[in-house]
């Protein structure tokens, strides 16, 4: 199906992360008492490389670890290095991330493993910050603040809801309307089914801070199907979501694929070091 509508660039990029082809298997949202078959929860599997092909363009991200912690992530696009992000830790918590453009200072409340605020600095100046709310290991709200104009402007806010098994059930995205200067809801993602396998991104906040607001990075299991609702002008466009995965012997996804007819398609491969 083709949608002849004009959608803001951020929405299209978000959809590119979500929409997929047929799914291989799923389990219902009602499956509250789940036993993972993932043996790597004891032995440890670490994502070391991702290759993402989008509309014929290829990006590779290489992760380097020290003591089971990601210390750097290098993005390579069409064989040219785009950017390297380095990470510093205090114990098990990442407290700083730096790349060629910005420095990110992560601040925590109490003993929480998820930061409550991330300051974005360019040189010595704080140009923006993120506010993060969480419940246990689940991120429940993410705000993107911009200070570059001298005012504190909230560019976007995302909320995440979960079921009793820690799986994402819904995320709602709000973005600043430049005309009214108010946040407006423009996209909702309702999740229907999951794959009963471990989400390799969920246990490490580094992945989320590299790609904030991506719903595929949160929740205990990988998302298989759902519905995306986009507000376009005066109408709501609903798009079905379905993803396909292949897995290694440790039941981690090694590939995923999707296509958005008329917009984009993506194939992703993942490589791990399993101990």
BELNOR-V238082 format. One record per residue. N is the residue number from 0. RES is the residue in one small letter. NEAR is the number of other ideal C-beta (glycine too) atoms within 8 Angstrom. Layout:
N	RES	NEAR
N	RES	NEAR
This chain:
0	x	3
1	x	5
2	x	7
3	x	3
4	x	7
5	x	3
6	x	9
7	x	7
8	x	6
9	x	7
10	x	11
11	x	11
12	x	8
13	x	12
14	x	15
15	x	12
16	x	9
17	x	13
18	x	11
19	x	12
20	x	9
21	x	5
22	x	14
23	x	7
24	x	7
25	x	11
26	x	9
27	x	6
28	x	10
29	x	4
30	x	9
31	x	7
32	x	5
33	x	9
34	x	4
35	x	9
36	x	7
37	x	10
38	x	8
39	x	13
40	x	7
41	x	5
42	x	9
43	x	8
44	x	12
45	x	11
46	x	12
47	x	9
48	x	10
49	x	10
50	x	9
51	x	11
52	x	9
53	x	10
54	x	6
55	x	5
56	x	8
57	x	9
58	x	12
59	x	11
60	x	11
61	x	9
62	x	11
63	x	9
64	x	11
65	x	5
66	x	4
67	x	5
68	x	10
69	x	10
70	x	8
71	x	10
72	x	13
73	x	11
74	x	11
75	x	11
76	x	10
77	x	6
78	x	4
79	x	6
80	x	7
81	x	7
82	x	9
83	x	10
84	x	11
85	x	9
86	x	13
87	x	9
88	x	9
89	x	5
90	x	4
91	x	5
92	x	10
93	x	12
94	x	8
95	x	10
96	x	13
97	x	9
98	x	9
99	x	4
100	x	5
101	x	9
102	x	9
103	x	12
104	x	9
105	x	13
106	x	9
107	x	10
108	x	5
109	x	4
110	x	4
111	x	9
112	x	7
113	x	10
114	x	11
115	x	11
116	x	10
117	x	12
118	x	9
119	x	12
120	x	12
121	x	8
122	x	4
123	x	3
124	x	6
125	x	8
126	x	10
127	x	10
128	x	10
129	x	12
130	x	10
131	x	13
132	x	9
133	x	11
134	x	5
135	x	5
136	x	8
137	x	11
138	x	11
139	x	10
140	x	11
141	x	13
142	x	10
143	x	12
144	x	12
145	x	11
146	x	12
147	x	6
148	x	6
149	x	4
150	x	5
151	x	6
152	x	9
153	x	11
154	x	8
155	x	12
156	x	11
157	x	11
158	x	8
159	x	14
160	x	8
161	x	11
162	x	8
163	x	4
164	x	11
165	x	10
166	x	12
167	x	12
168	x	9
169	x	10
170	x	11
171	x	10
172	x	14
173	x	10
174	x	11
175	x	11
176	x	9
177	x	4
178	x	4
179	x	5
180	x	6
181	x	6
182	x	10
183	x	10
184	x	9
185	x	10
186	x	12
187	x	10
188	x	15
189	x	10
190	x	16
191	x	9
192	x	13
193	x	13
194	x	15
195	x	11
196	x	14
197	x	12
198	x	13
199	x	11
200	x	11
201	x	11
202	x	6
203	x	8
204	x	9
205	x	11
206	x	10
207	x	13
208	x	12
209	x	8
210	x	8
211	x	9
212	x	10
213	x	10
214	x	14
215	x	10
216	x	10
217	x	13
218	x	14
219	x	8
220	x	13
221	x	12
222	x	15
223	x	13
224	x	12
225	x	11
226	x	10
227	x	15
228	x	12
229	x	13
230	x	10
231	x	9
232	x	5
233	x	2
234	x	6
235	x	7
236	x	9
237	x	8
238	x	11
239	x	8
240	x	14
241	x	12
242	x	15
243	x	12
244	x	13
245	x	7
246	x	8
247	x	8
248	x	3
249	x	11
250	x	12
251	x	15
252	x	12
253	x	10
254	x	10
255	x	12
256	x	12
257	x	13
258	x	10
259	x	10
260	x	6
261	x	5
262	x	7
263	x	10
264	x	9
265	x	13
266	x	9
267	x	11
268	x	8
269	x	13
270	x	8
271	x	14
272	x	7
273	x	11
274	x	6
